[in-house]
Amino acid sequence: MASYELKELIEWDARIRDKAAQFGLDCFDQEFEICDHAGMLGYMAYSGMPSHYPHWSYGKAYEKLKTLYDHGVTGLPYEMVINANPAIAYLMRDNTLLLQVLTIAHVYGHNDFFKNNYTFRTTKPALTVELFKAHALRLRRYVEDPSIGIDKVERLLDAAHALAYQCRRNLAIRKLDRREQETRLIEQAQPRHDPFRQLHPRLVPPEPDLNRVPLEPDEDLLLFIRDHNPRLADWEKDVLTILDQEAKYFLPMIETKIMNEGWASYWHKRVLEALALDQGLSLEFIVRHNQVLRPIPGQINPYRLGFKVWEDIYRRHTEPTPEEVRKYGAPTKSGIEKLFEAREVERDTSFLRRYLTEELMRELGLFEFEANGEDLVVSRVSDEEGWRAVKETLIKNQGSGSIPVVKVEDADFGQSRTLYLKHYHDGRDLQLEYAEKTLAYVFRLWERECVLETVLQGRRSILCYNDRGFSMRALK
């Protein structure tokens, strides 16, 4: 049993909130819920949401988490916090007092990040809880409708879940509507000013095809299918809309995992150090803090990496070494100003590209490895020759970088309603097993032939899925 009373947590919450405000953190109102391990497992399966639509995959996730926990293979998070206004966080009932204090401080770091980082501006946090409740209610109504039923709903959800993150990655960039795209195409087709046009042959640019669908490659796969497959019923279109909205709610969290966890860890340390804990709490804090930031063999610990980068930013803008001044220039902002600036305008890829230095990579011992038969072999280390390549590999695999970029190129390829998709190859080939299954889900939603252009082993290739199943061929 926990050796504290609820009123103690309330007092610590007030102290931590005041100290965070003194440091300049700007937070939503914060609500805490204390739950046992079963409740935490349920929230984990539902990605922290107090309400969610039913689907077998969430039950599967719960059973997997529970089995691992019951057999001692894995533990549970100290807390979970969701991006909402007011923000909601869950605390484990069996945590020690210090662990509750640490996680409360950690939560306020997340809260500040959710409110102020630009990637979360599109998530409408004031509506989050009610939006997810409304989604759950609508899905349950479709399940209970005798003309639809659970089988049809789950079949659609299976396909939509597989494709939900085939969408725009940077939601801060507004998507142009069709009229704006037409205007841009017409402008691009106009001949450019040529001061030597009397010497050059008259070149007539081709007329843009304004009847093409889409006019420009479209990343929002679910929304495109929703809007251009006339065979879909209204409830099916609604389900695709729900899946797209929820994917875009979670996408900023995927895009800022390192920044967000590092920010919360940085501020829980500064806040608790400023509160002057007594000796017993202070010793446990040191242990718990180091457990959070410990290196994980063969993996990147986002808490550790993010914390170290934030700490380095503050140090370099507060007490830079002469070598850093020579290399990076004299700081023009204070450490705290630079922290808040980076917190507002960056996401993981830009954050690491801008602030992960050669010296810090070497301190963290970052390296790159690759498969050699059944073995894993270190291929690059963060020395003078290899650190840039290691850094690029790290950046390429952050956020949604591990999800292939696929765009809709043509909804009527060959004038046969074939959906033509293109994989924007970045040096990493698709895994054919997953590509086949994913294309089958696209076919399920589009209900006509689907074609995917990609590059496999250096050769331009076409993957196809239709009524006869999957096929592929290399192009010359």
C-alpha angles and dihedrals in degrees: 000000000000114000098222141072129238093248089061091057089049091053093047091047091055092048093048093046091052093047091049090052090051089056089052101256111153111207141177116242107284130223125188129202122193114215140170126243093273091054092047091051089053093049090048091053090051093045091249097305118139089213132027140161116265122258133153092241091067091052089049091050091050094050092047093050092045093049092050091047095047091052094047094244093126138010131222128259116265088233145350125215129186130206103251139121105267091029116231124214132178122215125196111244094218095056117117119250092258091049091052091048092049093048093047089055089045090052092055089055090054090044092055091047093051092050098046111029111099096225090068095053091097097051098082095217094191088065099039101103095041091045093055090046090052091049091051092049093050093048092049091051090054090049091051095045107105091215092056113023136175097291094060093042094050092045089056093043092051090058095041093050090055092052103033096104093050087100141100110308100201105052092178088076109080116232113236118236120232095267091053090048090052090051091050093049092050091049091049090051093057114104113256121241109272116188089195097048091129089063097043127073114257108263118196111201115224117262112254116249101240093178094063117115112242102021090203128020108282123215097187097089099172093047092047092053090045092054099040108035104086092189094069117105120230093256090053091052089050092052091051089050091052093050092049092049093049093046090053090049091057096037096082089054089054091047094051104034096124095042094045098047092041091049093051091047093048093052098042086057095048094043096049092044088053092051091063099226119210118258097266095049091041094056092048090047091056090051095046094044092052091048089056093049100039118129115256113217111243094003142078113248102213091201092056097042094046093045093050093050093048090047091050092049091054093046095047091051094044107037109006119181119240089251091054091049089052093046103038103019130247113305115256095193134048120257094255092047091052092048093054092044093053091044090057104044109029138078126194098277095048092037093056094040092053104036109023100098131197091248093052093048089054091048090051091047094231116181141163126238136185138191119269106182106301093340133082114227129193106243102175137014131194097266126129092279102039108033095090092052091047090050093050091050090050093049093046091058099047127104112344090344090106090058113085116244108239123174134187108247102173134005094194105040111175089004088278101105089255111158109230115202128182127208110215097222116216099180095285117102121220118256101246095214091058093038091056094049093045093049089050089057091050088052090050091056098037093042092208136074116306125201127192123196115206143141120257121185090343096309126109106244140183123220115195135189123186141134090303093055133243127346137162139192137180119238124223 
